[in-house]
Amino acid sequence: MKKIGFIDYYLDEWHANNYPAWIREASGGSMEVAYAYGMKDAEGGLSNAAWCERHGVTLLPTIEAVVEQSDYLIVLSPDHPEQHEALSELPLASGKPTYIDKTFAPDRATALLLFERAAQHDTPLYSSSALRFATEYVEAERQGIRVVSSWGPGSFDNYSIHQLEPIVSLMGTDAQRVMFIGTEAVPALMIEFSDRRQATIQHPGPGCPFTMAVNYDSGDCSVMRPESDFFQLFIRDLVAFFETGRATVPSVETIAIVTWIEYGRIAAQRPYQWIELP
């Protein structure tokens, strides 16, 4: 059985709580989360030691120990991407397939650095939001898209990734500029691509389901709401990545998403003005 190591800011969080059982099931029992390291204990939650006891995982004292004993590596910290550079330094030098949880990096410079480090050490690496793998998005027609309008729950910082991941898979990475068109209460960002194609994302509030409307050259409009079990579809892709060392998500798309989020924050300080992308 192949052993997976978790490396996290703190272990008692939603992704770490659910991934072990999902991975075991998706791999047919050929993989298991066996080792874990947490930089600190969760505030108001389980300690790392208690989390490991609950999940039947061996807590190790250092990242180095997890990297050494594991076949595959998952760097978590999904709500604290600013920790990914420190948590990933040793995994990315290991040559072992490594997944870094969303959001991949806090800014473009860090994203480039992480992929460069992985390349230097021949370490297979990828990152993604699970929403990318929703059947509704995967099967959507990509030819002739002119405008995408997307909305969903959560904050811009933590949840825009879930709207941007499907958008980049549908429209590509050739975005030219962004404009903040929302409010503090309801953030919204417009992205302009080549040929004046546009995408907008909006965060109306916690009760808003992920929904996307796609307008085509033909004038047709397709409305998609992901109701497929996209987390299970993502976990199957993750298992395949560990088995093959081949990522299905291009690094250029991950870097583009991080760039859009970073420049979206800049645009929020200058609403209704175009901000050119690098």
SVG drawing of the C-alpha trace seen along z (x, -y; Angstrom):
<svg xmlns="http://www.w3.org/2000/svg" viewBox="-30 -54 47 56">
<polyline fill="none" stroke="black" stroke-width="0.4" points="0.0,0.0 1.3,-3.4 1.6,-5.9 0.5,-9.6 1.8,-12.3 -0.2,-15.4 1.7,-18.6 -0.6,-21.3 -0.7,-24.6 -3.0,-22.8 -4.6,-19.5 -8.2,-20.0 -9.7,-21.5 -12.4,-20.4 -10.1,-19.1 -7.8,-17.1 -10.9,-15.7 -12.4,-14.4 -9.6,-13.5 -8.3,-10.3 -11.6,-8.3 -12.1,-9.6 -8.6,-8.7 -8.9,-5.2 -12.2,-4.7 -11.1,-6.2 -7.9,-4.2 -9.6,-0.9 -7.6,-0.7 -4.2,-0.9 -3.4,-4.3 -3.8,-5.7 -3.0,-8.8 -0.4,-7.4 1.6,-10.3 1.0,-14.0 2.7,-17.1 1.0,-20.3 2.8,-23.5 0.5,-24.4 -2.6,-23.2 -6.0,-24.5 -7.4,-27.3 -10.6,-26.1 -10.3,-22.7 -8.5,-19.4 -4.8,-19.4 -2.7,-17.8 -2.1,-14.8 -5.8,-14.4 -6.6,-14.7 -4.1,-12.0 -5.5,-9.7 -9.0,-10.2 -8.0,-9.5 -5.5,-6.7 -2.6,-8.6 0.9,-8.8 1.9,-12.3 5.5,-13.1 7.6,-15.9 9.0,-17.5 8.1,-18.0 11.4,-16.2 10.1,-13.1 6.8,-13.1 8.6,-13.6 11.1,-10.8 8.5,-8.2 5.7,-9.0 5.3,-7.9 3.1,-10.9 2.6,-14.2 -0.3,-16.6 0.4,-20.1 -2.9,-21.4 -3.4,-24.7 -6.3,-25.5 -7.3,-28.7 -3.8,-30.0 -1.9,-29.9 0.7,-32.3 2.0,-29.2 2.5,-27.1 6.0,-28.4 7.4,-27.3 5.3,-24.1 6.3,-23.1 10.0,-23.7 11.1,-20.1 8.2,-18.4 9.0,-20.2 12.7,-19.1 11.7,-15.4 10.9,-14.2 7.8,-12.7 4.3,-13.6 3.0,-16.5 -0.4,-18.1 -0.7,-21.6 -4.3,-22.5 -6.2,-25.5 -5.5,-28.4 -2.1,-27.5 -0.2,-30.7 -0.9,-34.1 0.6,-35.9 2.0,-35.4 5.7,-35.6 5.2,-32.8 3.3,-30.6 6.2,-31.0 8.7,-30.2 6.9,-27.0 6.6,-25.6 10.3,-26.5 11.4,-24.7 9.4,-21.6 10.9,-21.7 14.4,-22.0 14.0,-18.8 11.8,-16.9 8.9,-16.8 5.5,-16.3 3.2,-19.1 -0.3,-20.3 -3.1,-22.2 -6.8,-22.8 -10.2,-23.6 -12.4,-20.6 -15.0,-22.7 -12.9,-22.3 -13.9,-18.6 -17.7,-19.1 -19.2,-17.2 -21.3,-20.2 -18.1,-22.2 -16.1,-19.4 -18.8,-18.6 -19.5,-22.3 -19.0,-23.5 -15.8,-25.6 -16.0,-26.8 -17.4,-30.3 -17.6,-31.4 -18.0,-35.2 -19.1,-36.0 -19.2,-34.0 -21.1,-35.3 -20.4,-33.3 -21.5,-33.7 -21.1,-31.8 -20.7,-31.9 -17.8,-32.8 -15.3,-35.6 -13.2,-36.8 -9.9,-35.8 -10.9,-32.2 -13.6,-31.3 -12.9,-33.2 -10.7,-30.2 -13.8,-28.0 -15.3,-30.3 -12.0,-31.1 -10.9,-27.5 -13.9,-26.6 -13.5,-29.9 -9.8,-29.3 -10.7,-25.8 -13.4,-27.2 -11.7,-30.4 -8.0,-29.9 -5.3,-32.1 -5.0,-35.0 -6.6,-37.5 -5.5,-41.1 -6.9,-43.1 -9.3,-43.1 -11.8,-45.6 -13.4,-45.5 -17.2,-46.1 -18.6,-45.1 -18.9,-46.4 -17.3,-45.5 -20.4,-43.4 -20.7,-41.8 -17.3,-41.6 -17.3,-41.2 -14.5,-41.1 -14.6,-41.5 -11.8,-39.8 -11.2,-40.8 -9.6,-38.3 -8.3,-38.7 -10.9,-39.5 -12.9,-41.3 -14.2,-38.1 -15.2,-38.7 -15.9,-36.8 -17.3,-38.2 -17.4,-36.6 -19.6,-37.7 -20.0,-36.7 -23.6,-37.6 -23.5,-35.9 -23.4,-32.6 -26.7,-31.3 -25.8,-31.7 -25.1,-28.4 -22.3,-28.1 -23.9,-29.0 -22.5,-30.0 -24.1,-31.4 -22.2,-31.1 -23.0,-33.2 -21.8,-32.0 -21.2,-33.6 -24.4,-32.0 -26.4,-34.0 -27.2,-30.8 -26.9,-30.9 -26.1,-27.9 -26.7,-28.0 -24.8,-25.5 -25.1,-24.7 -22.6,-22.0 -24.7,-19.3 -22.3,-16.4 -20.1,-15.0 -17.2,-17.1 -15.2,-16.4 -15.2,-12.7 -14.3,-13.4 -11.4,-15.5 -10.2,-12.8 -10.1,-10.3 -8.0,-12.7 -5.7,-13.1 -5.3,-9.4 -4.5,-9.1 -1.9,-11.9 -0.2,-10.0 -0.2,-6.8 1.2,-8.3 3.0,-11.5 1.1,-13.4 -1.0,-16.4 -4.2,-17.1 -4.1,-20.8 -1.5,-22.9 0.7,-25.0 0.1,-28.0 -3.6,-27.9 -2.8,-27.7 -0.4,-30.6 -3.0,-32.6 -5.7,-32.1 -3.3,-33.2 -2.5,-36.3 -6.1,-37.2 -6.8,-36.9 -3.8,-39.0 -4.7,-41.7 -8.3,-41.5 -7.3,-42.6 -5.4,-45.5 -8.4,-46.4 -10.7,-46.4 -8.7,-49.4 -9.5,-51.2 -13.1,-50.2 -14.3,-50.7 -10.8,-51.1 -9.0,-48.6 -5.9,-47.1 -3.5,-45.6 -2.3,-42.0 1.3,-41.0"/>
</svg>
